[in-house]
Amino acid sequence: MGRWVRRVSAVAAGLFVAVLIIMAVQALSGLLYPAPPGLDLTDREAFAAYARQLPIGALLIVELSYLLGSLAAGATVAWVARDSHTRLAMAAGVVLTLAGFTNLAAIPHPVWFAVLTTVTYIPCAWLGVRVVRGRHAG
């Protein structure tokens, strides 16, 4: 497999794993903190009102999903790629951060949550590389 193909595949695999983990952990949040019956998730105003009243525990589980997803993205990138582990994991972290910005723009969140999630993705992706490749991963 060519170097370029391996690198693109590593980032794509990392993002895929991140999304799976984020969805799985957030499904847990949905079980612990179910939406009210009849909530139309396609009604932006109704969903925004629901999001504003979420308990802190629900938001912390969502943050945990971003942390674990980003960590897994970095680890997956390091596992798939043979070189440039850190730069590729940072690329995955940037894509996740941009997706996070999109989510923050679409759904109202408390300021503390917005700040915390914004600074989660890239450092956790970096840490994922370190877990797989050790302290001197490059």
Secondary structure as GFF3:
##gff-version 3
##sequence-region A 1 138
A	DSSP	alpha_helix	3	32	.	.	.	ID=ss1
A	DSSP	alpha_helix	44	52	.	.	.	ID=ss2
A	DSSP	alpha_helix	56	80	.	.	.	ID=ss3
A	DSSP	alpha_helix	85	106	.	.	.	ID=ss4
A	DSSP	alpha_helix	111	118	.	.	.	ID=ss5
A	DSSP	alpha_helix	121	133	.	.	.	ID=ss6
###
